[in-house]
Amino acid sequence: MKPKNRRLGYSLIELAVVLAVLGLIAGMGLSLLGSHNTKKQLADMSDQMLQIRLAIKHHLVKYGYLPCPAARDAAEDTANFGRSENCGVAAVNPGVFDAGTVRVGSVPVRTLNLPDRMMYDAWSMRLTYAVVENLARDQANYNAYANAETNGVIELRDVAGAQIPPSTSALVVAYLVVSHGKDKKGAYNKAGAITVPCGATGKDFENCDNDKIFVNGDITESDVVANYYDDILEWRTKAYLELME
């Protein structure tokens, strides 16, 4: 009987080892799947940013100025959802912030004749859209705004704090679009509410605190590293927009 009991003991150990290995393989599979999904999400976002850029350029060609942001807290079944606010008057809707002379809100998809889904990123959160107010007021203000303007500008910085492009450059940023990434910090959801607070630290803090400063960095794979950054930015200067075909 003893050899038989010993064999049963070996079988249980072997079963435990097999289950552990299967668990490891399953975990690796989920990790690989997550990596694949992330790459697809980034590819989808690249295409979406391109479509938004072309729509903004079309608006500029048609009207002579950039679109003002839409409210980020407007429900999809309301009249002002996806509609540009009036950058010629003070911001009154809480979904659009008036940070000096830079307006921050959401992509005005209906003003741009884009599908409503284009307002949302790959993680189902509303994209943030910031624009220099004088470039989105009317054609006269757009034309009068110099490429080397130093007042009322979007300050785009790298993770080290250096401005992109430098403040002395004639290539001031006219507008930018932000996806707040998979951590969703500071982003508005489909119901027009923030589910993950912006927080007061982190490399991507400046992208959700509703002022004129934004940070563009490389996306990191892990969310436990000190320099974690997962936002996706698309930005253009006034000079570049005027050169686009």
Backbone bond lengths (Angstrom), bond angles and torsions (degrees), N, CA, C in turn:
res aa  C-N    CA-C-N  psi(-1)  N-CA   C-N-CA  omega(-1)  CA-C   N-CA-C  phi
1 M - - - 1.462 - - 1.528 112.60 -
2 K 1.353 114.72 -30.98 1.463 116.76 -176.43 1.521 113.08 -62.98
3 P 1.386 117.37 -44.80 1.463 116.91 178.18 1.522 111.88 -58.87
4 K 1.332 117.07 -36.41 1.455 119.74 -179.25 1.519 110.66 -65.91
5 N 1.327 117.06 -42.51 1.461 120.64 178.17 1.526 111.47 -64.25
6 R 1.354 115.15 -38.02 1.444 119.30 178.07 1.533 110.41 -63.00
7 R 1.314 115.70 -40.58 1.468 119.92 179.71 1.526 111.10 -65.08
8 L 1.320 116.33 -38.20 1.456 119.85 177.15 1.529 110.49 -62.95
9 G 1.324 116.26 -39.16 1.454 120.21 177.05 1.502 112.21 -62.09
10 Y 1.326 117.59 -42.75 1.455 121.64 176.80 1.520 110.65 -61.17
11 S 1.313 117.40 -40.12 1.463 121.05 -177.37 1.525 110.95 -64.03
12 L 1.319 115.73 -40.88 1.464 119.04 178.88 1.521 111.39 -64.76
13 I 1.349 115.34 -39.96 1.462 119.43 177.89 1.518 110.74 -64.82
14 E 1.340 115.48 -44.63 1.465 120.17 178.82 1.518 110.87 -61.28
15 L 1.335 116.67 -40.78 1.466 120.59 178.87 1.532 110.76 -62.82
16 A 1.326 116.08 -41.86 1.460 120.16 179.52 1.524 110.99 -62.76
17 V 1.357 115.99 -41.20 1.466 120.73 178.74 1.516 110.48 -63.58
18 V 1.338 116.31 -44.52 1.469 120.68 -179.82 1.520 110.49 -61.25
19 L 1.335 116.76 -44.76 1.462 120.46 179.81 1.523 111.09 -63.18
20 A 1.321 116.33 -38.94 1.469 120.00 178.81 1.515 111.16 -63.89
21 V 1.351 115.91 -43.11 1.463 120.59 179.49 1.516 110.39 -64.74
22 L 1.345 115.95 -43.09 1.464 119.22 178.67 1.527 111.08 -62.22
23 G 1.334 114.97 -38.28 1.460 118.35 177.65 1.511 112.00 -64.55
24 L 1.324 116.42 -39.85 1.468 121.17 178.22 1.516 110.71 -63.61
25 I 1.336 115.42 -43.98 1.470 119.73 179.78 1.522 110.29 -63.47
26 A 1.347 115.76 -42.73 1.461 119.48 179.50 1.521 110.44 -61.49
27 G 1.341 115.69 -42.58 1.454 119.66 178.48 1.509 112.36 -61.75
28 M 1.341 116.09 -41.41 1.462 120.34 177.61 1.513 110.36 -63.23
29 G 1.336 115.87 -37.86 1.458 119.70 -179.98 1.510 111.77 -64.47
30 L 1.343 116.47 -41.19 1.453 120.35 177.71 1.514 110.93 -65.05
31 S 1.333 116.44 -38.68 1.460 120.55 178.62 1.519 110.89 -63.56
32 L 1.330 115.47 -45.00 1.460 119.93 179.00 1.515 110.85 -64.85
33 L 1.353 115.30 -39.00 1.454 119.07 178.82 1.513 110.56 -64.03
34 G 1.360 115.66 -41.28 1.453 119.37 178.40 1.511 111.51 -61.93
35 S 1.323 116.90 -41.14 1.459 121.13 178.76 1.524 110.64 -63.68
36 H 1.331 116.06 -41.98 1.469 120.27 179.37 1.516 110.36 -64.01
37 N 1.346 116.63 -43.76 1.456 120.44 179.85 1.521 111.49 -63.13
38 T 1.336 116.70 -39.19 1.457 120.82 179.21 1.524 110.97 -62.71
39 K 1.318 116.63 -42.87 1.467 120.32 179.02 1.518 110.78 -63.00
40 K 1.330 117.02 -40.13 1.462 120.64 179.04 1.530 110.46 -66.85
41 Q 1.333 116.05 -41.09 1.454 119.81 178.86 1.518 110.99 -62.29
42 L 1.322 117.24 -41.52 1.459 120.82 178.61 1.518 111.31 -66.07
43 A 1.334 116.55 -38.46 1.461 120.40 177.73 1.521 110.61 -65.64
44 D 1.332 116.32 -42.20 1.461 120.44 177.93 1.526 110.75 -62.92
45 M 1.339 116.91 -39.95 1.451 120.40 179.68 1.519 111.73 -65.77
46 S 1.325 116.96 -36.57 1.458 120.84 178.03 1.523 110.61 -61.30
47 D 1.325 116.36 -43.97 1.461 120.93 178.77 1.524 110.80 -66.70
48 Q 1.323 116.96 -40.77 1.459 120.70 179.97 1.519 111.24 -64.94
49 M 1.315 117.67 -42.36 1.462 121.11 177.75 1.526 111.17 -61.37
50 L 1.322 116.52 -36.88 1.462 120.42 177.88 1.523 110.42 -63.92
51 Q 1.328 117.58 -44.64 1.462 121.26 180.00 1.526 111.21 -62.44
52 I 1.318 116.67 -39.73 1.464 120.59 178.61 1.529 109.94 -66.95
53 R 1.339 116.36 -42.31 1.463 120.07 179.10 1.532 111.29 -59.53
54 L 1.305 116.91 -44.37 1.462 120.77 -179.92 1.520 111.33 -65.65
55 A 1.332 116.92 -37.01 1.459 120.54 178.69 1.531 110.98 -67.79
56 I 1.325 117.02 -39.01 1.458 120.65 177.28 1.527 110.55 -65.24
57 K 1.320 115.97 -40.92 1.468 120.13 177.00 1.524 110.60 -62.85
58 H 1.323 117.24 -40.96 1.471 121.02 178.69 1.530 110.04 -62.23
59 H 1.327 117.01 -41.01 1.463 121.19 178.01 1.530 110.06 -62.24
60 L 1.327 116.63 -41.70 1.462 121.03 179.06 1.529 111.19 -62.53
61 V 1.310 116.60 -44.45 1.465 120.72 -179.94 1.528 110.83 -64.88
62 K 1.319 116.57 -40.37 1.465 121.15 -176.24 1.521 113.26 -73.79
63 Y 1.346 116.68 -42.04 1.460 120.10 -172.95 1.530 114.00 -109.81
64 G 1.320 117.75 -17.86 1.451 120.19 179.19 1.511 114.76 88.15
65 Y 1.320 117.86 9.09 1.467 121.49 176.57 1.525 108.89 -155.80
66 L 1.331 116.86 167.41 1.453 121.61 -177.32 1.532 110.95 -83.22
67 P 1.315 117.79 155.96 1.466 119.34 178.28 1.525 111.16 -73.69
68 C 1.327 116.15 144.20 1.457 121.88 173.75 1.533 107.63 -79.32
69 P 1.320 119.00 153.03 1.463 120.53 -179.75 1.530 113.07 -64.16
70 A 1.323 115.23 160.75 1.457 122.38 172.44 1.523 108.98 -98.66
71 A 1.316 116.31 164.94 1.458 121.21 178.31 1.522 110.20 -69.01
72 R 1.322 116.53 137.43 1.466 120.49 179.61 1.520 112.91 -86.07
73 D 1.339 117.25 -14.36 1.463 119.73 -176.92 1.529 112.68 -105.04
74 A 1.330 117.12 6.29 1.465 120.19 -178.80 1.529 110.61 -78.17
75 A 1.324 116.37 132.38 1.462 121.13 177.72 1.529 109.85 -71.14
76 E 1.327 115.81 154.59 1.459 120.08 -175.83 1.526 113.05 -64.42
77 D 1.335 117.75 -23.33 1.461 120.61 -177.64 1.527 112.81 -94.65
78 T 1.348 116.58 15.58 1.459 120.07 178.32 1.526 110.36 -106.43
79 A 1.322 115.36 158.54 1.463 120.90 -173.25 1.517 113.44 -65.86
80 N 1.334 117.86 -30.81 1.469 118.74 -175.89 1.525 113.17 -93.89
81 F 1.329 117.81 5.84 1.465 119.21 176.97 1.530 109.56 -63.70
82 G 1.320 116.89 126.86 1.456 121.22 176.63 1.514 114.77 70.90
83 R 1.329 116.83 9.04 1.467 121.00 -179.36 1.526 110.14 -102.57
84 S 1.307 116.74 136.16 1.460 121.18 178.68 1.521 111.16 -60.74
85 E 1.334 116.05 134.71 1.452 120.78 168.61 1.528 107.56 -72.30
86 N 1.316 116.66 171.76 1.456 121.88 178.36 1.521 108.81 -92.17
87 C 1.317 117.43 108.15 1.461 120.77 -179.46 1.520 112.13 -74.72
88 G 1.327 116.77 -1.39 1.454 119.99 178.08 1.518 113.16 -86.60
89 V 1.345 116.36 -8.07 1.459 120.45 178.92 1.524 108.18 -127.03
90 A 1.320 116.06 166.28 1.462 120.54 179.90 1.522 110.37 -63.63
91 A 1.307 116.08 143.91 1.457 120.51 179.72 1.522 109.80 -67.70
92 V 1.337 116.46 128.19 1.458 120.58 -178.86 1.522 112.29 -117.51
93 N 1.321 117.10 -21.85 1.451 120.36 -179.59 1.524 109.51 -83.56
94 P 1.331 118.85 131.56 1.467 120.14 -177.85 1.525 113.65 -64.73
95 G 1.313 117.77 -13.90 1.454 120.14 178.53 1.516 112.82 -81.70
96 V 1.327 117.91 -11.15 1.460 122.37 178.20 1.516 108.07 -120.93
97 F 1.304 116.38 122.47 1.463 120.91 -175.59 1.520 110.59 -99.90
98 D 1.310 115.93 137.66 1.454 121.97 179.16 1.520 107.89 -105.26
99 A 1.323 116.59 89.40 1.468 121.24 -178.57 1.518 108.90 -94.01
100 G 1.329 116.40 81.12 1.456 119.71 -177.14 1.517 110.46 72.52
101 T 1.325 116.92 -113.28 1.454 120.25 -179.76 1.526 111.63 -117.37
102 V 1.327 115.84 24.23 1.461 121.85 173.29 1.521 107.97 -121.63
103 R 1.314 117.84 126.01 1.461 121.84 179.86 1.524 109.65 -96.54
104 V 1.322 115.91 135.56 1.453 122.29 -179.63 1.517 109.43 -125.81
105 G 1.330 116.73 124.62 1.460 120.84 179.24 1.505 109.64 -157.93
106 S 1.324 115.52 -136.53 1.459 120.71 179.42 1.523 110.03 -118.58
107 V 1.320 116.48 164.79 1.466 120.86 179.16 1.533 109.11 -65.13
108 P 1.330 118.90 123.89 1.466 121.47 -178.32 1.533 111.41 -79.74
109 V 1.321 115.37 73.75 1.465 120.55 -170.88 1.527 113.10 -59.90
110 R 1.314 117.50 -38.84 1.471 119.13 -177.93 1.526 111.62 -73.96
111 T 1.316 116.87 -33.67 1.466 119.85 173.88 1.530 109.87 -64.75
112 L 1.324 116.45 -34.93 1.463 121.79 -178.46 1.525 112.69 -88.40
113 N 1.341 116.86 2.63 1.472 121.70 -178.96 1.530 111.94 58.84
114 L 1.316 115.58 39.67 1.457 121.79 175.61 1.529 108.76 -105.12
115 P 1.336 118.04 154.32 1.469 120.16 175.34 1.526 110.36 -60.64
116 D 1.328 116.51 148.85 1.464 120.33 -179.00 1.520 112.03 -56.40
117 R 1.337 117.53 -32.95 1.467 121.02 -177.91 1.528 112.17 -62.41
118 M 1.335 117.35 -19.39 1.458 120.14 -179.53 1.531 112.58 -72.66
119 M 1.326 116.73 -9.85 1.457 119.60 175.70 1.526 111.10 -76.68
120 Y 1.331 116.91 -19.09 1.459 121.53 -173.21 1.532 111.62 -106.89
121 D 1.329 115.10 144.53 1.457 119.25 179.48 1.530 110.81 -86.83
122 A 1.313 116.61 -171.54 1.464 121.59 -176.49 1.516 112.66 -67.70
123 W 1.342 117.07 -11.54 1.461 121.51 179.21 1.524 110.89 -109.33
124 S 1.351 115.96 19.61 1.475 123.94 174.67 1.520 113.72 65.08
125 M 1.329 117.17 27.82 1.457 121.18 177.16 1.528 109.68 -113.52
126 R 1.322 116.11 152.91 1.460 120.32 -177.95 1.531 111.00 -70.79
127 L 1.315 114.91 135.73 1.457 120.60 176.04 1.526 109.50 -71.74
128 T 1.307 115.88 147.70 1.459 121.55 173.73 1.522 108.92 -94.70
129 Y 1.320 115.54 137.67 1.464 121.15 179.48 1.525 108.32 -128.37
130 A 1.331 116.52 123.76 1.465 122.13 178.55 1.518 108.84 -119.95
131 V 1.319 116.34 141.73 1.462 120.83 -178.68 1.525 109.46 -145.57
132 V 1.315 116.01 146.92 1.468 121.00 173.42 1.524 107.74 -66.02
133 E 1.313 116.08 124.15 1.465 120.76 -173.13 1.528 113.31 -55.46
134 N 1.324 117.26 -45.58 1.464 119.82 -177.33 1.524 113.40 -67.42
135 L 1.319 116.84 -17.12 1.467 119.63 175.89 1.525 111.52 -86.50
136 A 1.328 116.74 -7.75 1.461 120.75 -177.08 1.529 112.45 -122.86
137 R 1.330 117.02 11.66 1.473 120.54 179.94 1.522 110.90 -82.66
138 D 1.314 115.29 -57.17 1.462 121.74 179.23 1.524 107.78 -167.82
139 Q 1.326 116.42 177.49 1.462 120.55 -175.97 1.520 112.37 -65.61
140 A 1.329 117.14 -37.83 1.463 120.48 -178.36 1.525 110.92 -62.84
141 N 1.330 116.93 -44.75 1.459 120.33 178.86 1.523 111.57 -68.08
142 Y 1.322 116.25 -36.18 1.465 119.47 177.63 1.528 110.23 -61.98
143 N 1.320 116.53 -47.61 1.469 120.64 -177.85 1.526 112.08 -66.22
144 A 1.331 117.27 -31.66 1.459 121.14 -177.16 1.526 112.55 -80.40
145 Y 1.333 117.15 -13.24 1.457 121.22 -176.98 1.523 109.41 -80.28
146 A 1.343 116.66 116.98 1.460 120.90 -176.31 1.519 110.78 -78.13
147 N 1.338 116.36 146.53 1.458 120.93 177.50 1.523 112.55 -62.72
148 A 1.329 116.44 -21.78 1.459 120.64 179.81 1.528 111.67 -101.68
149 E 1.325 116.58 21.06 1.457 121.26 -179.81 1.530 111.06 -56.85
150 T 1.314 116.82 141.06 1.472 120.68 178.64 1.524 112.23 -114.11
151 N 1.329 117.26 -11.51 1.463 121.24 177.72 1.518 110.14 -107.79
152 G 1.312 116.26 141.54 1.454 119.34 179.07 1.505 112.29 67.75
153 V 1.327 117.29 52.13 1.462 120.77 -177.66 1.527 110.59 -122.06
154 I 1.318 115.23 154.91 1.457 121.29 171.45 1.521 107.21 -83.13
155 E 1.312 117.22 124.14 1.464 121.36 179.38 1.529 108.89 -96.31
156 L 1.311 116.07 104.99 1.461 121.93 178.35 1.523 108.33 -96.95
157 R 1.336 116.47 126.64 1.460 121.27 -176.49 1.524 111.34 -125.23
158 D 1.335 116.06 159.82 1.451 119.84 171.87 1.525 108.12 -89.17
159 V 1.330 117.09 176.56 1.471 119.87 -174.91 1.529 112.79 -65.94
160 A 1.342 116.91 -16.04 1.461 120.53 177.89 1.529 111.78 -88.54
161 G 1.355 116.64 -8.60 1.455 120.29 177.64 1.505 115.29 102.90
162 A 1.336 117.72 -4.40 1.474 120.56 179.67 1.525 109.85 -76.45
163 Q 1.321 116.56 139.72 1.455 120.58 -177.69 1.530 111.50 -75.91
164 I 1.337 115.90 140.76 1.467 122.84 179.42 1.530 107.89 -124.87
165 P 1.283 121.91 116.10 1.464 124.69 -14.18 1.526 110.28 -73.66
166 P 1.338 118.43 171.04 1.468 120.58 -178.72 1.523 111.85 -56.38
167 S 1.310 116.08 152.20 1.467 120.73 -177.17 1.520 112.56 -62.81
168 T 1.325 117.03 -19.44 1.460 119.96 179.54 1.520 112.03 -85.70
169 S 1.338 116.48 -4.73 1.455 120.36 -177.31 1.522 110.94 -77.14
170 A 1.310 115.64 155.14 1.457 121.25 175.90 1.520 110.87 -85.99
171 L 1.307 116.70 6.54 1.468 120.88 -176.34 1.524 110.44 -109.22
172 V 1.313 117.64 66.99 1.457 120.70 178.84 1.531 109.44 -71.45
173 V 1.325 115.97 149.09 1.461 121.35 -179.14 1.522 109.45 -75.41
174 A 1.330 115.45 126.51 1.462 120.46 -179.16 1.518 112.01 -86.50
175 Y 1.327 116.52 -42.91 1.458 120.47 179.01 1.515 108.41 -154.52
176 L 1.320 116.10 164.56 1.461 121.15 171.38 1.521 109.90 -152.41
177 V 1.332 114.44 154.66 1.462 122.84 178.22 1.525 107.30 -120.95
178 V 1.328 116.72 136.24 1.463 121.35 -176.19 1.523 111.30 -125.40
179 S 1.325 116.02 128.36 1.460 121.76 163.27 1.516 105.89 -98.55
180 H 1.320 116.79 129.43 1.463 120.24 -176.44 1.522 112.85 -83.63
181 G 1.321 117.18 9.80 1.454 121.51 170.72 1.513 115.14 75.03
182 K 1.318 114.67 -174.53 1.464 120.40 -174.15 1.516 113.27 -70.45
183 D 1.355 118.58 -20.31 1.463 118.76 177.56 1.532 112.02 -80.94
184 K 1.342 116.94 -14.15 1.476 124.29 171.74 1.526 113.85 61.33
185 K 1.317 117.91 19.14 1.459 120.34 -176.83 1.526 111.69 -64.41
186 G 1.324 116.23 123.57 1.449 122.01 177.06 1.506 115.16 76.30
187 A 1.326 118.44 2.55 1.461 121.62 -177.23 1.532 110.91 -88.74
188 Y 1.317 115.54 149.55 1.454 121.68 176.61 1.527 108.95 -91.56
189 N 1.323 116.08 138.55 1.465 119.51 179.73 1.528 110.89 -87.74
190 K 1.325 117.07 -171.94 1.463 121.00 -176.44 1.528 112.23 -66.49
191 A 1.315 116.26 -22.37 1.464 119.78 178.62 1.528 112.16 -86.79
192 G 1.324 116.73 -2.08 1.455 120.67 179.63 1.508 114.06 82.48
193 A 1.344 116.54 31.40 1.462 120.78 179.94 1.517 110.18 -131.53
194 I 1.332 116.21 153.19 1.465 122.02 176.15 1.526 108.41 -87.06
195 T 1.312 116.96 124.38 1.469 120.77 179.83 1.526 111.96 -100.13
196 V 1.335 117.54 -28.40 1.467 121.94 177.65 1.527 107.50 -120.72
197 P 1.329 118.14 112.94 1.467 120.53 -177.13 1.524 112.62 -56.33
198 C 1.318 114.91 154.00 1.459 120.90 -179.67 1.520 111.47 -64.70
199 G 1.318 117.11 -38.45 1.462 120.00 -177.25 1.522 110.63 81.20
200 A 1.309 115.47 176.88 1.462 120.53 -176.64 1.522 112.47 -119.79
201 T 1.312 117.82 3.90 1.460 121.39 179.78 1.523 109.19 -135.79
202 G 1.325 115.60 177.43 1.455 120.38 179.05 1.514 111.58 99.78
203 K 1.331 114.69 155.59 1.460 120.26 -178.06 1.525 112.45 -67.48
204 D 1.344 117.00 -25.06 1.452 119.65 -176.89 1.531 113.09 -98.44
205 F 1.330 117.07 10.05 1.469 120.93 -179.73 1.523 111.93 -57.12
206 E 1.328 116.98 -42.87 1.463 120.72 -176.26 1.536 112.97 -64.19
207 N 1.333 117.08 -17.69 1.465 119.64 -177.50 1.522 113.29 -85.24
208 C 1.330 116.37 -3.30 1.472 117.66 -178.24 1.524 112.83 -135.65
209 D 1.336 117.98 15.37 1.462 119.61 -179.39 1.527 112.27 -101.64
210 N 1.339 116.32 9.47 1.466 122.67 170.50 1.522 115.30 61.92
211 D 1.330 116.71 38.65 1.447 119.79 171.43 1.527 108.73 -121.68
212 K 1.315 117.60 -167.93 1.457 121.10 -173.68 1.525 113.76 -86.66
213 I 1.343 118.26 -3.49 1.462 121.89 -177.65 1.516 110.56 -98.42
214 F 1.343 116.10 132.32 1.463 122.35 178.23 1.524 108.86 -132.61
215 V 1.326 116.02 155.30 1.465 121.45 -178.91 1.526 109.74 -122.63
216 N 1.323 115.57 131.86 1.453 121.57 177.52 1.527 108.64 -115.32
217 G 1.333 117.66 125.18 1.453 121.27 -178.78 1.513 112.10 -142.86
218 D 1.323 116.12 178.22 1.455 121.47 177.63 1.529 109.64 -81.68
219 I 1.310 116.23 139.17 1.457 121.11 178.63 1.524 109.38 -71.42
220 T 1.329 116.61 131.32 1.459 121.03 179.01 1.525 110.04 -99.31
221 E 1.327 115.41 151.87 1.461 121.03 -177.12 1.527 112.12 -76.15
222 S 1.318 116.94 -36.38 1.456 120.70 -174.50 1.520 111.14 -107.27
223 D 1.342 115.58 144.29 1.454 119.11 179.10 1.529 112.35 -96.01
224 V 1.330 116.62 11.85 1.459 119.84 179.75 1.528 112.19 -107.04
225 V 1.311 116.88 -6.41 1.460 119.12 179.81 1.523 109.90 -78.25
226 A 1.316 115.18 155.45 1.463 120.27 -174.85 1.525 112.62 -65.27
227 N 1.320 116.43 -31.74 1.465 120.25 -176.91 1.517 111.78 -100.99
228 Y 1.338 117.26 30.50 1.464 121.29 -177.36 1.531 111.29 -56.89
229 Y 1.327 114.72 133.40 1.464 121.28 -179.97 1.525 107.92 -150.82
230 D 1.340 116.60 128.43 1.464 118.50 -178.05 1.527 113.46 -134.29
231 D 1.337 117.62 10.66 1.465 120.40 179.42 1.529 111.35 -76.66
232 I 1.330 114.72 154.21 1.461 121.26 178.17 1.525 107.68 -122.97
233 L 1.327 116.80 122.49 1.465 121.48 -177.99 1.519 111.77 -116.42
234 E 1.322 114.56 141.28 1.465 122.26 171.04 1.523 105.66 -125.93
235 W 1.331 118.08 123.28 1.450 120.12 -177.70 1.521 110.67 -141.57
236 R 1.320 114.03 154.86 1.464 120.43 179.16 1.517 110.05 -143.47
237 T 1.314 115.22 148.26 1.460 121.08 176.48 1.522 109.09 -92.07
238 K 1.317 116.14 163.54 1.464 120.73 177.58 1.520 110.16 -62.89
239 A 1.330 116.64 -41.44 1.460 120.20 179.81 1.527 111.25 -62.97
240 Y 1.326 116.89 -40.32 1.475 119.90 179.75 1.526 110.09 -66.12
241 L 1.328 117.48 -42.82 1.452 120.73 -178.81 1.531 111.36 -59.01
242 E 1.318 115.69 -36.35 1.459 119.78 -178.60 1.518 112.63 -76.36
243 L 1.355 116.50 -13.13 1.459 120.60 177.17 1.531 111.86 -97.30
244 M 1.342 117.27 -17.12 1.467 121.19 -178.43 1.519 110.67 -62.77
245 E 1.321 114.50 139.85 1.461 119.55 175.78 1.519 110.03 -84.52
